[in-house]
């Protein structure tokens, strides 16, 4: 079978009639659903706060719990894909994700919803590395640009579809349906993957249990400390045997554990995260850049949606419609980006994308005001669409182009983990900043000691009173500056990309 496939130009180990594009499209449906769920809650934030009678911090945890449970198992999921085959891991993750989506919709308390989101995130973690691994293992290096462009354009379109679908569902059926909608989509994705995705050759690996524990504990402590800091005034969380455990204790412990994790990976015979991957300069830089992108996408979504609904007075659906220019422009330019990936130095494409996206977010934060017209908001969002088209595909292609096939799953796991680490930190950091800025902007409006709690402000869906709309808009606009600044680091990283090997070979005759 493998020999027949190879003779017909198909990858070794695949059926003779294997077609890579239908298989990729089948897996992209599940990947799309995962990304939608990373942003769909943002537009339902107001409704969830009211429906579950909870506060902003708890609703931010609905997103952060999903992202945290998503990021922690990614390295293991990539390794499992290498060991048992990406198809099996993808299908298992899809079943878990779909079942957990139904659980989310039936949740009656914030605690139950957060628990369901944890299980949902675990299912997503099993699925995600398999999509990139299949691309790396089934498309030749010179054709991966087009495949990664599709993968990247899906990420860009999901940024729109998440809030847009969430807005329509919240307005018409209630917040529960932002989760129920995953069930039929998951069933369709499962049927297509069973039929179209091939069973690829597997590789034997050992499990790094210590590495799993260190990375999971480090990420949890760091994220929990960041997100709960504002709630506890950056002081003591609780006492353990009479010893105060502070927010900074958790953050510091998380950083130490992550540092120990990196050290351990350099010592263990078969590490969970092979540090040899980072010997490739472009892989290392692409991971840094995608972390800033994950930070920015997640970090801007909640303040933007709250600004649109609470200050501009838009419904959830109309708030989500603001993102249409982003998706249309990003999707329209994705084919052009895909063609250029295999012909141009990646620093030019990705550098343009990061610079454009950062400028757009600074612009959006600056115009956040109750008196700003819808057109005034749409212009920076359209510019974000231009930037997005030149980020996702070029970054993914550059990160994975030089990886050996037996490390495709591990490399994909590291890359997606890095993106999700950025998203987790973005959700936590912007959540803290929002709470801080709301407090600061509202203090001049109320007498000392009379600033309303966030629970009080979340008592009804819809816009705030006129005298609060302006300071709330200022708080949300200031919060958007943080993800805008994060993209500057991504811009610097991609400017340091090396010229890909295949482009060097093409330029050698001209140099002579």
C-alpha positions in Angstrom: 0.0 0.0 0.0 2.7 2.5 1.0 4.8 1.6 -2.1 1.7 2.1 -4.4 1.1 5.4 -2.7 4.7 6.5 -3.2 4.7 5.5 -6.8 1.7 7.7 -7.5 3.3 10.7 -5.7 1.4 10.3 -2.4 3.2 10.4 1.0 4.6 7.1 2.3 2.2 5.2 4.5 -1.0 6.6 2.9 -3.5 4.8 0.7 -2.9 4.9 -3.1 -6.1 7.0 -3.6 -5.3 9.4 -0.8 -6.3 13.0 -1.4 -4.7 15.5 1.1 -7.1 18.4 0.5 -10.4 16.7 1.4 -8.7 15.3 4.5 -7.5 18.7 5.5 -10.9 20.2 5.0 -12.5 17.5 7.1 -10.1 18.3 10.0 -10.4 22.0 9.5 -14.1 21.8 10.5 -13.2 20.6 14.0 -10.3 23.1 14.2 -12.7 25.9 13.2 -15.1 24.9 16.0 -12.4 24.9 18.6 -11.3 28.4 17.6 -14.8 29.7 17.5 -15.2 28.5 21.1 -12.2 30.5 22.1 -14.0 33.7 21.2 -17.8 32.9 21.2 -18.1 33.5 24.9 -16.9 37.1 24.6 -20.2 38.3 23.1 -22.2 36.3 25.6 -20.3 37.8 28.6 -23.1 40.2 29.6 -25.8 37.6 29.3 -23.9 34.9 31.2 -23.3 37.4 34.1 -27.0 38.1 34.3 -28.2 34.5 33.6 -26.0 32.9 36.2 -26.0 35.9 38.6 -22.2 36.1 38.8 -19.5 38.8 38.3 -17.1 39.8 35.6 -14.2 37.9 37.2 -16.1 34.6 37.1 -17.1 35.1 33.5 -13.5 35.8 32.5 -12.7 32.5 34.2 -15.2 30.8 31.8 -12.8 31.8 29.0 -9.6 31.3 31.0 -10.6 27.8 32.3 -11.2 26.7 28.7 -7.9 28.2 27.5 -5.9 26.8 30.5 -7.3 23.3 30.1 -6.6 23.6 26.3 -3.0 24.6 26.7 -1.7 22.3 29.4 -2.3 18.9 27.5 -1.1 20.2 24.1 2.4 18.9 24.4 1.1 15.5 25.5 -1.5 15.5 22.7 1.2 16.2 20.0 3.3 13.3 21.3 0.2 11.0 21.5 -0.5 11.8 17.9 2.9 10.6 16.9 2.5 7.4 18.9 -1.1 6.4 18.1 -1.8 8.4 14.9 -3.3 11.8 14.5 -6.6 10.5 13.2 -7.3 8.5 16.4 -6.4 11.4 18.7 -8.4 13.9 16.6 -11.5 11.7 16.8 -11.2 11.1 20.6 -10.8 14.8 21.2 -13.8 15.6 19.0 -16.0 13.3 21.0 -14.9 14.8 24.3 -15.3 18.4 23.0 -18.8 17.8 21.6 -20.1 16.1 24.8 -18.6 18.8 27.0 -20.3 21.4 24.8 -23.7 19.9 25.7 -22.7 20.0 29.4 -21.8 23.7 29.1 -25.2 24.5 27.8 -27.0 22.6 30.6 -24.9 24.4 33.3 -26.9 26.2 36.0 -24.1 27.9 37.9 -20.9 29.6 37.1 -18.9 26.9 38.8 -20.5 24.1 36.8 -20.0 26.1 33.5 -16.3 26.6 34.4 -15.9 22.8 35.1 -17.6 21.9 31.8 -15.3 24.4 30.0 -12.3 22.6 31.5 -13.4 19.3 29.9 -14.1 21.0 26.7 -10.7 22.5 26.6 -9.1 19.1 27.2 -10.9 17.8 24.1 -9.8 20.7 22.1 -6.2 20.0 23.2 -6.3 16.5 21.8 -7.6 17.7 18.4 -5.5 20.8 17.6 -1.9 19.4 17.1 -3.2 16.7 14.8 -4.3 19.3 12.2 -0.9 20.8 11.7 0.8 17.4 12.0 -1.3 16.1 9.1 -0.3 19.1 7.0 3.4 18.6 7.8 3.3 14.9 7.1 1.2 14.9 3.9 2.1 18.0 2.0 5.6 18.5 0.5 7.6 21.5 1.9 7.1 23.5 -1.3 3.3 23.2 -1.1 2.7 23.6 2.6 2.2 27.3 2.1 -1.2 26.9 0.5 -2.3 24.3 3.0 -1.1 26.5 5.9 -2.9 29.5 4.3 -6.1 27.5 4.6 -5.3 26.6 8.2 -4.5 30.3 8.9 -7.6 31.7 7.1 -9.8 29.4 9.2 -8.2 31.0 12.3 -9.0 34.5 11.0 -12.6 33.8 10.0 -13.2 32.1 13.4 -12.5 35.4 15.0 -15.6 36.8 13.3 -17.8 33.7 13.4 -17.4 33.2 17.1 -18.8 36.6 18.2 -21.2 36.8 15.3 -22.7 33.3 15.9 -22.7 34.1 19.6 -24.6 37.3 19.1 -27.3 35.8 17.0 -27.7 32.8 19.3 -27.8 34.9 22.5 -30.4 37.3 21.1 -32.6 34.6 19.7 -32.2 31.6 22.0 -30.1 32.5 25.0 -26.5 32.2 26.0 -26.7 28.4 26.4 -26.9 28.0 22.7 -23.4 29.3 22.1 -22.5 25.8 23.4 -25.4 23.7 22.1 -24.6 24.6 18.5 -21.3 22.6 18.7 -23.2 19.3 19.0 -24.5 19.0 15.4 -21.3 20.5 14.1 -19.2 17.9 16.1 -21.3 15.0 14.7 -20.7 16.2 11.1 -17.0 16.7 11.7 -16.7 13.2 13.2 -18.4 11.6 10.2 -16.2 13.4 7.7 -13.0 12.7 9.6 -13.7 9.0 9.8 -14.2 8.8 6.1 -11.6 11.2 4.7 -8.6 11.4 7.1 -6.0 8.6 6.6 -4.3 6.5 9.3 -0.7 7.6 9.1 2.4 5.7 10.3 3.1 6.0 14.1 6.4 6.4 16.1 7.3 5.0 19.5 7.8 7.5 22.3 8.1 7.6 26.1 6.1 9.7 28.4 7.7 12.5 30.4 5.4 12.4 33.5 7.5 14.8 35.5 7.5 17.3 32.6 3.7 17.0 32.4 3.3 17.8 36.1 5.8 20.7 36.1 4.2 22.4 33.0 0.6 21.9 34.2 1.3 23.2 37.7 3.4 26.1 36.5 0.8 27.3 34.0 -2.0 26.9 36.5 -0.3 28.8 39.3 0.8 31.6 37.0 -2.6 32.1 35.4 -4.6 31.8 38.7 -2.3 34.3 40.4 -2.7 36.8 37.5 -6.4 36.5 37.2 -7.3 36.5 40.9 -4.8 39.3 41.8 -7.2 42.2 41.3 -10.0 40.4 43.3 -7.7 40.1 46.3 -6.0 43.5 45.9 -2.8 41.7 45.1 -2.5 40.6 48.7 -3.2 37.4 50.7 -5.4 34.7 49.1 -5.6 32.4 52.1 -3.6 31.0 55.0 -2.0 27.6 54.9 -1.0 26.4 58.4 -0.8 30.0 59.6 1.4 31.0 56.6 -0.1 33.6 54.3 -0.3 32.6 50.6 -0.2 35.7 48.5 -1.0 36.4 44.9 2.7 37.0 44.3 3.6 33.7 45.9 1.5 31.9 43.3 2.9 33.9 40.4 6.4 33.4 41.6 5.9 29.7 42.2 4.4 29.3 38.7 7.4 31.0 37.1 9.9 28.9 39.1 8.1 25.6 38.1 8.1 26.6 34.4 11.8 27.4 34.6 12.4 24.0 36.3 10.3 22.4 33.5 12.6 23.9 30.8 15.7 22.7 32.8 14.2 19.2 33.1 13.5 19.0 29.4 17.2 19.5 28.8 18.0 16.5 31.1 15.4 13.8 30.3 16.3 11.3 27.6 13.0 11.8 25.6 11.5 15.2 26.7 7.9 16.2 26.4 9.1 19.4 24.7 12.2 18.6 22.7 14.5 21.6 23.0 16.1 20.5 19.8 13.1 21.9 18.0 14.3 25.4 19.1 17.6 24.9 17.3 15.7 26.0 14.2 15.8 29.8 14.4 12.5 30.3 12.6 10.7 27.8 14.8 11.8 29.6 17.9 10.9 33.1 16.6 7.5 31.9 15.2 6.6 30.5 18.6 7.4 33.8 20.2 5.3 35.7 17.6 2.3 33.4 17.8 2.2 33.8 21.6 1.8 37.5 21.1 -1.0 36.9 18.6 -2.8 34.5 21.0 -2.5 37.2 23.6 -3.9 39.9 21.4 -6.8 38.0 19.9 -8.1 36.8 23.2 -7.2 40.0 25.1 -9.1 42.4 22.7 -12.3 40.4 22.3 -13.9 40.8 25.8 -13.3 44.6 26.2 -14.4 45.3 22.7 -17.7 43.4 23.0 -18.4 44.9 26.4 -17.7 48.4 25.0 -20.0 47.8 22.1 -22.9 46.6 24.3 -22.4 48.6 27.5 -21.2 52.0 26.0 -22.5 52.0 22.4 -25.8 50.3 23.3 -25.6 47.6 20.6 -27.2 44.2 20.9 -25.0 41.1 21.0 -25.7 40.5 17.3 -25.0 44.0 16.2 -21.8 44.0 18.4 -20.6 40.9 16.6 -21.5 42.4 13.2 -18.7 44.9 13.8 -16.2 42.2 13.1 -17.5 41.5 9.6 -14.8 43.6 7.9 -12.1 41.7 9.7 -13.3 38.3 8.5 -14.2 39.4 5.0 -10.9 41.1 4.4 -8.8 38.5 6.1 -10.5 35.7 4.2 -10.3 37.6 0.9 -6.6 38.2 1.2 -5.7 34.7 2.5 -5.3 33.2 -1.0 -2.9 36.0 -1.9 -1.0 35.5 1.3 -0.8 31.7 0.6 0.7 32.3 -2.8 3.3 34.7 -1.5 4.3 32.5 1.4 6.3 30.1 -0.9 7.8 33.0 -2.9 8.8 35.8 -0.4 10.9 36.1 2.7 8.5 35.5 5.6 9.7 38.5 7.6 8.1 40.8 5.0 4.7 39.2 5.1 4.5 38.5 8.8 6.1 41.9 9.7 3.5 43.7 7.6 0.8 41.7 9.3 2.0 42.4 12.9 2.6 46.1 12.3 -0.8 46.6 10.7 -2.6 44.7 13.4 -0.9 46.6 16.2 -1.7 50.0 14.6 -5.3 48.9 14.2 -5.7 47.9 17.9 -4.1 51.2 19.1 -6.5 53.0 16.8 -9.5 51.0 18.1 -8.6 51.8 21.7 -8.2 55.5 21.0 -11.7 55.8 19.4 -13.5 53.9 22.0 -16.2 56.4 23.1 -20.0 56.3 23.3 -20.2 59.1 20.7 -18.0 57.3 18.2 -20.0 56.3 15.1 -20.2 52.7 13.9 -18.1 53.6 10.9 -15.4 55.0 13.2 -15.2 51.5 14.8 -15.3 49.6 11.6 -12.3 51.3 10.0 -9.7 50.0 12.5 -11.4 46.6 12.5 -11.1 46.5 8.7 -7.4 47.3 9.1 -7.1 44.3 11.6 -8.5 42.1 8.8 -5.6 43.2 6.5 -3.1 42.4 9.2 -4.6 39.0 10.1 -4.4 37.8 6.5 -0.6 38.0 6.6 0.0 36.5 10.1 -1.6 33.1 10.6 -0.5 31.3 7.4 3.1 32.7 7.2 3.8 32.0 10.8 2.6 28.4 10.8 4.4 27.7 7.5 7.7 29.2 8.8 7.5 27.4 12.1 7.0 23.9 10.7 8.7 24.0 7.3 12.0 22.5 8.5 10.8 20.0 11.1 11.6 16.3 10.5 8.5 14.2 10.0 8.9 12.1 13.1 8.7 15.4 15.2 5.8 16.8 13.3 3.3 16.1 16.1 5.6 17.3 18.8 6.4 20.5 16.9 2.7 21.1 16.2 2.0 20.6 19.9 4.6 23.1 21.0 3.5 25.7 18.5 -0.2 25.4 19.4 0.7 25.3 23.1 2.7 28.5 22.7 -0.3 30.2 21.0 -2.6 29.1 23.8 -0.2 30.2 26.5 -0.3 33.6 25.0 -4.2 33.4 24.9 -4.3 32.3 28.6 -2.1 35.1 29.7 -4.0 37.6 27.5 -7.3 36.6 29.0 -5.9 36.8 32.5 -3.9 40.1 32.1 -6.6 42.0 30.2 -9.2 40.7 32.7 -7.2 42.2 35.5 -6.6 45.4 33.6 -10.3 45.8 32.8 -11.3 45.5 36.5 -8.6 48.0 37.4 -9.5 50.5 34.8 -13.2 50.3 35.6 -12.5 51.0 39.2 -10.2 54.0 38.3 -12.6 55.5 35.8 -15.7 55.2 38.0 -14.1 56.7 41.2 -14.4 60.3 40.0 -18.0 59.8 39.1 -19.2 58.5 42.6 -18.7 59.8 46.1 -15.8 58.2 48.0 -16.6 54.6 49.0 -19.8 54.6 46.8 -18.4 53.0 43.6 -20.8 50.2 42.7 -19.5 46.6 42.7 -19.2 44.7 39.4 -22.0 42.4 40.6 -24.2 45.5 40.9 -23.3 46.7 37.4 -24.0 43.3 35.9 -27.6 43.2 37.1 -29.2 43.8 33.7 -28.3 43.2 30.1 -27.9 46.2 27.9 -26.2 49.7 28.0 -25.1 51.5 31.1 -26.7 54.9 32.1 -25.3 57.8 30.1 -23.2 59.1 33.0 -21.4 55.8 33.2 -21.1 55.0 29.5 -18.2 57.3 28.8 -15.9 56.2 31.7 -16.7 52.6 30.9 -15.7 53.2 27.3 -12.5 54.8 28.4 -11.7 51.8 30.6 -12.3 49.3 27.8 -10.3 51.4 25.3 -7.4 51.5 27.7 -7.6 47.7 28.1 -7.3 47.2 24.3 -3.9 49.0 24.4 -2.4 46.1 26.2 -2.9 43.5 23.4 -1.9 46.2 20.9 1.4 46.6 22.7 1.9 42.8 22.8 1.9 42.7 19.0 5.0 44.9 18.9 7.0 42.1 20.4 5.6 39.8 17.7 6.7 42.3 15.1 10.2 42.4 16.4 10.4 38.6 16.5 9.4 38.1 12.8 11.8 40.7 11.6 14.5 38.3 12.7 13.3 35.4 10.6 16.0 33.6 8.5 15.4 33.0 4.8 13.8 29.6 4.3 16.1 26.9 2.8 14.0 26.4 -0.4 14.2 30.1 -1.1 18.0 30.1 -0.6 18.3 27.4 -3.1 16.3 29.3 -5.7 18.4 32.4 -5.2 21.8 30.6 -5.4 22.1 30.6 -9.2 21.2 34.3 -9.4 23.9 35.0 -6.8 26.5 33.2 -9.0 
